[in-house]
Amino acid sequence: MKQSEIPVNDKVSEIDVGNPNTPPTLLQAPVAADAAQVHKLVSDCKPLDLNSTYAYLLLCHHFSDTCVIARADKDIVGFISGYRLPANPDVFFVWQVAVHPQMRGARLGVHMLRHLLARETVAAARFVETTVSPSNEASRRMFQRFAASVGAPINEQMLFDRSAFGEEEHEEEVLLKIGPFARTPLT
């Protein structure tokens, strides 16, 4: 398999995060019962925008096929929410990536994103898009590592400047577009 290919597989994944003191980490689709833990995780992951618990309930219930949680024992230590663009199904948009502070540096975000993209429900995607605020260097590095892991280019452009947020104090959001990358079924 070429580096730029992402295997297609719908199964739950177990990954080794390289820490012998950490239990095995399972990557799987979330369910509504996970929403409160996801909300707590995101609240612990500054500078992420914290959405309401209700928003996470909807994501875990309605969008479970395009979201992923990372679970170590009973704790949720990672979460990615995303969706395929309705008008452009070859684009998978990543809305939010949260990795528990104790799990950072283990490339959990890249593992979760590759797991998501291996799902049959996302199989048509040839590009990943996301927005990153300038101060969120950790997120930018994670997407750069992902792009390198699939051998795909990463391009950026301004999507929403500060004025788009009205009176809210919010940094601009820069669009990162990664791809195209190839897809291959697992054998």
C-alpha positions as CSV (number, residue, x, y, z in Angstrom):
1,M,0.0,0.0,0.0
2,K,1.3,3.5,-0.9
3,Q,1.8,6.0,1.9
4,S,-1.0,8.2,0.3
5,E,-3.6,5.5,0.6
6,I,-6.1,5.1,3.4
7,P,-7.4,1.6,3.9
8,V,-11.2,1.2,4.1
9,N,-12.5,-0.7,7.1
10,D,-15.6,-0.2,9.4
11,K,-14.3,-2.1,12.5
12,V,-13.5,-0.9,16.0
13,S,-9.7,-0.3,16.2
14,E,-7.4,-0.9,19.1
15,I,-4.3,1.2,19.1
16,D,-1.1,1.2,21.1
17,V,-0.3,4.8,22.2
18,G,3.2,3.8,23.2
19,N,2.8,4.2,27.0
20,P,3.0,0.9,29.0
21,N,1.1,2.6,31.9
22,T,-1.9,3.4,29.6
23,P,-4.6,0.7,29.0
24,P,-5.4,-0.2,25.4
25,T,-7.1,2.6,23.5
26,L,-10.2,1.7,21.5
27,L,-11.4,3.8,18.6
28,Q,-15.1,3.5,18.0
29,A,-18.3,5.4,17.0
30,P,-19.8,7.4,19.8
31,V,-23.3,6.9,21.2
32,A,-25.6,9.4,22.9
33,A,-24.5,8.1,26.3
34,D,-21.0,9.4,25.6
35,A,-22.0,13.0,25.1
36,A,-21.5,14.2,28.7
37,Q,-18.0,12.7,28.8
38,V,-17.2,14.3,25.4
39,H,-18.4,17.7,26.7
40,K,-16.1,17.3,29.7
41,L,-13.2,16.3,27.5
42,V,-13.6,19.3,25.2
43,S,-13.8,21.6,28.3
44,D,-10.4,20.2,29.3
45,C,-8.9,20.9,25.9
46,K,-8.2,24.7,25.7
47,P,-8.4,26.6,23.3
48,L,-11.2,24.5,21.8
49,D,-14.7,26.1,21.5
50,L,-16.9,24.3,24.0
51,N,-20.3,23.5,22.6
52,S,-23.4,22.7,24.7
53,T,-23.9,19.1,26.0
54,Y,-27.0,19.1,23.7
55,A,-24.8,19.7,20.7
56,Y,-22.6,16.8,21.7
57,L,-25.7,14.6,22.2
58,L,-26.8,15.4,18.6
59,L,-23.3,14.7,17.2
60,C,-23.0,11.4,19.1
61,H,-26.5,10.4,18.1
62,H,-27.1,11.7,14.6
63,F,-23.5,11.9,13.3
64,S,-22.0,8.8,15.0
65,D,-21.0,7.4,11.6
66,T,-18.7,10.5,11.1
67,C,-17.5,11.0,14.6
68,V,-15.1,8.9,16.7
69,I,-14.2,8.5,20.3
70,A,-11.0,7.1,21.8
71,R,-11.7,5.2,25.0
72,A,-9.0,4.0,27.5
73,D,-10.8,1.8,30.1
74,K,-14.0,3.7,30.8
75,D,-12.6,7.2,30.0
76,I,-13.0,9.0,26.8
77,V,-9.6,10.4,26.0
78,G,-10.2,11.6,22.4
79,F,-13.0,12.8,20.1
80,I,-13.3,13.9,16.6
81,S,-16.5,15.3,15.1
82,G,-16.9,15.7,11.4
83,Y,-19.2,15.3,8.4
84,R,-19.2,14.9,4.6
85,L,-20.1,18.2,2.8
86,P,-23.6,17.7,1.4
87,A,-22.8,19.6,-1.8
88,N,-19.3,18.0,-2.2
89,P,-19.2,14.4,-0.8
90,D,-15.5,13.9,-1.7
91,V,-14.7,16.3,1.2
92,F,-14.8,15.3,4.8
93,F,-15.0,18.3,7.1
94,V,-13.4,17.9,10.6
95,W,-15.3,20.1,13.0
96,Q,-13.5,19.5,16.2
97,V,-10.6,17.4,17.5
98,A,-10.1,16.9,21.2
99,V,-7.3,14.9,22.8
100,H,-7.0,14.6,26.6
101,P,-3.9,16.5,27.8
102,Q,-2.4,13.2,29.2
103,M,-2.7,11.6,25.8
104,R,-1.0,14.3,23.8
105,G,2.2,13.4,21.9
106,A,0.9,9.9,21.1
107,R,-0.5,10.9,17.7
108,L,-4.0,10.0,18.9
109,G,-5.5,12.7,16.7
110,V,-3.9,11.2,13.6
111,H,-5.0,7.6,14.6
112,M,-8.6,8.8,15.2
113,L,-8.7,10.7,11.8
114,R,-7.3,7.7,9.9
115,H,-9.8,5.4,11.7
116,L,-12.7,7.7,10.7
117,L,-11.6,7.9,7.1
118,A,-11.4,4.1,7.0
119,R,-15.2,3.8,7.6
120,E,-17.4,2.9,4.6
121,T,-19.6,6.0,5.4
122,V,-16.7,8.2,4.6
123,A,-15.1,6.1,1.8
124,A,-15.9,8.7,-1.0
125,A,-13.8,11.3,0.7
126,R,-10.6,12.3,-1.2
127,F,-10.0,15.5,0.8
128,V,-10.1,16.5,4.5
129,E,-11.0,20.1,5.3
130,T,-10.9,21.8,8.7
131,T,-10.5,25.3,10.2
132,V,-7.8,26.2,12.7
133,S,-7.4,29.4,14.5
134,P,-3.8,30.9,14.4
135,S,-3.2,30.3,18.1
136,N,-4.0,26.6,18.0
137,E,-0.6,25.3,17.0
138,A,-1.2,21.8,18.4
139,S,-4.1,21.3,16.0
140,R,-2.1,22.7,13.1
141,R,0.7,20.2,13.8
142,M,-1.7,17.3,14.1
143,F,-3.2,18.1,10.6
144,Q,0.3,18.5,9.2
145,R,1.3,15.0,10.6
146,F,-1.9,13.6,9.1
147,A,-1.2,15.1,5.7
148,A,2.4,13.6,5.9
149,S,1.0,10.2,6.9
150,V,-1.1,10.0,3.8
151,G,1.4,11.7,1.5
152,A,-1.0,14.5,0.6
153,P,-0.5,18.2,0.1
154,I,-2.0,20.7,2.6
155,N,-3.2,24.1,1.4
156,E,-4.6,26.9,3.5
157,Q,-6.6,30.0,2.9
158,M,-8.7,32.4,5.1
159,L,-12.2,31.2,5.6
160,F,-13.7,33.3,8.3
161,D,-12.0,36.6,9.5
162,R,-12.6,38.0,12.9
163,S,-15.5,40.2,11.7
164,A,-17.5,37.1,10.8
165,F,-18.0,36.4,14.5
166,G,-19.7,39.8,15.2
167,E,-19.3,41.0,18.7
168,E,-17.9,37.7,19.9
169,E,-14.1,37.8,20.6
170,H,-12.9,35.1,18.3
171,E,-9.8,34.6,16.2
172,E,-10.1,34.2,12.4
173,E,-10.5,30.6,11.2
174,V,-8.1,29.4,8.5
175,L,-9.3,26.6,6.2
176,L,-6.8,23.7,5.8
177,K,-7.5,21.5,2.8
178,I,-5.6,18.2,2.7
179,G,-5.6,16.0,-0.4
180,P,-6.3,14.4,-2.6
181,F,-5.5,11.0,-1.2
182,A,-6.2,7.5,-2.5
183,R,-8.5,5.0,-1.0
184,T,-7.9,1.2,-1.0
185,P,-10.1,-1.6,0.6
186,L,-8.4,-3.6,3.3
187,T,-7.7,-7.2,2.4
